[in-house]
Amino acid sequence: MCKLCGGTHRVAYEGAIGRLVKACPTCGPVPEHIRKARRELLDKKIAEAEKKLLGGDAA
């Protein structure tokens, strides 16, 4: 595991104005298959929350 990013593939830089998050210079950006799996999981959670909040009539 990368000591710089801890396996997240993201590194945050603190500045005077705020925080800048970039891809890890050692590991590079998140691989596409991991990004796609995370997005599918997020979409599923959002759909479940919409069903719960809207009474099951979410489109």
C-alpha positions as CSV (number, residue, x, y, z in Angstrom):
1,M,0.0,0.0,0.0
2,C,1.2,3.5,-0.9
3,K,2.5,5.5,2.1
4,L,1.5,8.8,0.5
5,C,-2.2,8.1,-0.2
6,G,-2.9,5.0,1.9
7,G,-4.4,3.2,-1.1
8,T,-7.1,5.9,-1.8
9,H,-5.3,7.1,-5.0
10,R,-6.0,10.7,-3.8
11,V,-3.7,13.2,-2.1
12,A,-5.0,16.4,-0.5
13,Y,-2.9,19.5,-0.5
14,E,-3.7,22.3,2.0
15,G,-3.3,25.8,0.8
16,A,-4.1,29.3,2.1
17,I,-7.5,29.4,0.2
18,G,-8.6,25.8,0.8
19,R,-7.9,22.2,0.0
20,L,-6.9,20.7,-3.4
21,V,-7.4,17.0,-4.0
22,K,-5.4,15.4,-6.8
23,A,-4.5,11.9,-8.0
24,C,-1.6,10.3,-6.1
25,P,1.7,10.9,-8.0
26,T,2.9,7.4,-7.0
27,C,-0.2,5.3,-7.7
28,G,-1.9,7.4,-10.3
29,P,-5.7,7.8,-10.6
30,V,-8.2,5.2,-9.5
31,P,-8.5,2.3,-12.0
32,E,-11.6,2.4,-14.1
33,H,-13.0,-0.9,-12.9
34,I,-12.8,0.3,-9.3
35,R,-14.3,3.7,-10.2
36,K,-17.2,2.0,-12.0
37,A,-17.9,-0.4,-9.1
38,R,-18.0,2.5,-6.6
39,R,-20.3,4.4,-8.9
40,E,-22.7,1.5,-9.3
41,L,-22.8,1.1,-5.5
42,L,-23.5,4.8,-5.0
43,D,-26.3,4.7,-7.6
44,K,-27.8,1.7,-5.9
45,K,-27.8,3.5,-2.5
46,I,-29.3,6.6,-4.0
47,A,-32.1,4.6,-5.6
48,E,-32.8,2.8,-2.3
49,A,-32.9,6.2,-0.5
50,E,-35.3,7.6,-3.1
51,K,-37.6,4.7,-2.7
52,K,-37.6,5.0,1.0
53,L,-38.2,8.8,0.9
54,L,-40.8,8.8,-1.9
55,G,-42.7,5.8,-0.7
56,G,-41.6,3.3,-3.4
57,D,-42.7,5.4,-6.4
58,A,-39.2,6.6,-7.4
59,A,-38.6,6.7,-11.1
